[in-house]
Amino acid sequence: MKFVNALAVPLGVIGALLTCLALSYGLFFIWAVFLATCMGVALGGSKEAFKNRVICGSLGVVLASVASLIILNVPVPLPGAMWPAIVVGATTACMALAANLPVFSAIPATVIGYASTFAYLLSAGKLAKPVAA
């Protein structure tokens, strides 16, 4: 049996179950579960792959958190979205450079950690500056 065919049933069942839980109880974002599943499929199911998902995914979360803090707290008088674009460009370049260290070599996991952090921050309205009264 092809790997893709063997993967279809468990992913379908788990996807349906987790979607039901997410929508019924609101305990987590369903997109986050699917991104975590994506990391598992992309990097494999070994202990080493799990370690890479945790370490590199955490690096992505840290870099995105640093980027968001800089964007919100360091005022730079540039037009439009230029400042956030520069900060995101710099932190994603750091992400790629970090892959030179073997412990951070799983770039897909780092990118997913980075992207999911910004997805959460944007969807939860956490990147809006408070309006001065």
Helices and strands as residue ranges (DSSP letters): H 3-25, H 30-43, H 47-73, H 82-98, G 102-104, H 107-123
